[in-house]
Amino acid sequence: MPQSTPFHAKTLPLCTSYRWKDWAGYHAVCSYDTSHDREYFAFRHGSGIIDLTPLFKYKVTGKDAALFLSHVMTRDIEKLASNRVTYTAWCDDEGFLIDDGTVMNFGNNVFHVTAAIPSLSWFERFNRGYDAKIEDISDDYAILGVQGPTSRDLLRAVLDHAAIDGLKFFKFTETNVDNIPIVLSRTGYTGDLGYEIWVDSIHAEKLWDMIFKKAPLFGGEACGLDALDVVRIEAGFIMNGVDYNSAHHCAIKDRKSTPYEAGIGWTVDLKKPYFNGHQALRKEQASGPKFVTMGIEYNWTEYEEMFERLGLPPDICGNAWRTSVPLYDAMKRQIGYASSGTWSPLLKKNIAICRIKSTHAKPGTQIKVEVTVEHERRAVSATVVTTPFFNPERKTK
Amino acid sequence: MAATQKYDAVIVGGGHNGLTCAAYLAKAGKKVLVLEKRNVLGGAAVSEEVFPGFTFSVCSYVVSLFRPRIIRELELAKHGLQIIPLDCSYSPQIDGPGLARWGDAGRTRREVGRFSKKDAEVLAEFGLEMKKMSFFARNIIDELAPDPTSFKPSELMRLMKLGNRFKEFGSDFIYLHNKLLTMSSVDFLDMYFESEILKAPMAVSGIIGTFLGVRSPGTAYVLLHHYMGEIDGVFRSWGFAKGGTGEISMSIARAAQSYGAELRCGVDVAAIKIKNNVASGVVLANGDEIEAKNVISGCDPRRTFLKFVGEQNLQPDFVDQIKRFKMRGSSGKVNLALDKLPTFKDGREGDQHLRGDIAIAPSIDYLEKAYDEAKYGEFSKRPYINIVIPSLSDPTLAPPGKHVMSCFVQYAPYKIKEGPEHWPKLRDAFGETVIDTIAEYAPDIRECITHKQVLTPWDLEQEFGLTEGNIFHGELSLEQLLFMRPAVGWARYRTPVVNLWMCGSGTHPGGGVMGAPGELAAKTMLKSGEV
């Protein structure tokens, strides 16, 4: 039985669909309405406000905190300046991904780490010999995402202008709102302009109220995970357990992924002399991974024609999907699989994140992807592309 | 009455394995007769209305190792078998909060996290390792025991296949497997966990039915044996058979009958007829004889060879092996009829946490101390108790609002220092000890009890024919498993006596209501063409 997040009293009455799911042991809203359309458009045209509390949160302190984190993470955390956030991966000795998440440097040897899966025991395996203490602060903080083109204006109406205006992409600041201390971070999982606010769990409801008092003025809506899933695919963000599996959860080696295979090879800093998995990753970087993660865009005309021939309009899947869909080359040989995909209402395209053989991964390569048309399995053409599929200038500006 | 009609096989013992063997043989068109001494089928997998309105799984009380293949092949669902999964494992403490582990991984993580955040996380990793291990072990329990001494090409192929599977899992897996084979439960769990409250109830899986302690080397393997519990291909899930464990036996019996097997209860076999080392039927206690081309014993190896066959019909070194085969019963059973549910001290609301198994195993030292007493011939003053209240999930077992509570108790050594025959005098004291122990966790237990049935290892032997009260027909310790169960060279259901076969838990792959010995015995016989 999942437990409630500190925002539960606020999200419960709004969730008229009664559609919830278990996210990391918490009740999380799938969509507030029976369809997530309104919430999706809030993310892209207004502000989507989403309860992100279920993320696992850890606090790392001590004079070796940065050194220790550099040992565990693929990024060089020693280079992470104060009040900066970085997105990073962490791997086992064989270079296989355990998880991905963010690290925030609070200065004075204090760091926060977010993770998708419980990671305390993993981190604690490596802090021996370091002056670095790891605390699980998952229940101490609630996190609220405010994401979308009007998010800055909305927060400006609620918070101190100075805090908002100077805040650059992947930076954070500690500030107050109505005497409540918060951490305001310009990060998100939507690939858009947006913020994440950390607040002591006890003040969560108060923060929610303050934001929702102004939200209607800026097209702000409470959003659930279904809408988030669509926008995160548009943004090309991979997801642990969907687009790759944590090495911890894999019964067989073939299911494990390196950061290079998972499309986040850019988080691996090989200039560091040592970190978990560095030998394996150096080797792989030199030889090149056999599989890589790319985007694909379905050939819409062909897709539409397949349905039209049967007298049907093209099938537009309402929700993002996360089933394994085979990909083929021109000879009908399987060359990989799509791990999650969606109809993008913004791009008016069917898009998917996929794991594909390196030999077929060059952007522009034409491949085939399986589709089911009236209970019959077919293959439609698709083009390999780099992600993100959608990358608005406002995200970083 | 003299010799009657001739059967292809007569099976001594109507336990679940004897019945499974009968069903498979009958399904293959053989004329089979099953003889059961008691008036009810099932052996130790039996449901009985011990007190009016209260039906107990008198001995074996949970199902998990029962092979799904048998359910499919004998169409047991059609014959009434329904298994209800257990959702919770609850370990109460005398003072302070207990620990409940649930099917819901997130909920379990939070529960364990109250004692150790690290353990809460490692639990999933441990689960994956054990799952891999179980996946491998399943290859062993679903097939004949490998024979490492044979150079027959077919045997070498089997060993190679097994070796290859092993190799596929990688070197870490092989190291871990070796540890599992040699370590104690506690040492093995210490590699993963730090909190006693989690380790103690997990460690006991390693000692169930053995006369070993949680710190005795070799017990880690038994841990795996219990971890392999499988329902619908999902490992580590346990369940109740609707109507009690006896319904497993009864559904097999109904299947066997539907295939034409003949089943008789209340028939006491005195001996197996043997002439010139060939078995040809059985002699009953009343003097009647039943002829059959084959005799199959579902009883344990000691009973089979020393009682039914007789030393005079066997080679001395084989007799020695059978005599040395460790039975050493170490457990008893207390069945309670309850007027209402007991209240455990930690104040949890509702009865959800009572619907699975409840383990009185507060710490490793508690368990080891319980073993200490048993080593010197006493029953534990504070024993390990595994409690289930199946009427919470299956209301057909008790009158409305009332319950049946089954308590598996270890240690209760068969060889009590006064001598096993003195057990009947100690029965009441043993029962009281169990209730006193439970009362430390659920103080109102005495007010709830309306009837009680106490089964000591002596009772298990006398009533159910389990030699020395061993619930597995012989300990599941490594030296008594695989090609060594029950004797070196005789692990494939044949015996040194021609036309005499074994199909009970004393043969590979062992006890735990798996049905596999019965199934594999029948399949081996059919394949041999000798039946």
Interface residues (C-beta under 8 A of the other chain):
Chain A: M1 P2 Q3 D22 A24 G25 Y26 P118 S119 L120 S121 W122 E124 D136 H248 H249 A251 K253
Chain B: W102 D104 G106 R107 R109 R110 K117 K118 D119 A120 E121 V122 A124 E125 L128 K131 K132 F135 G170
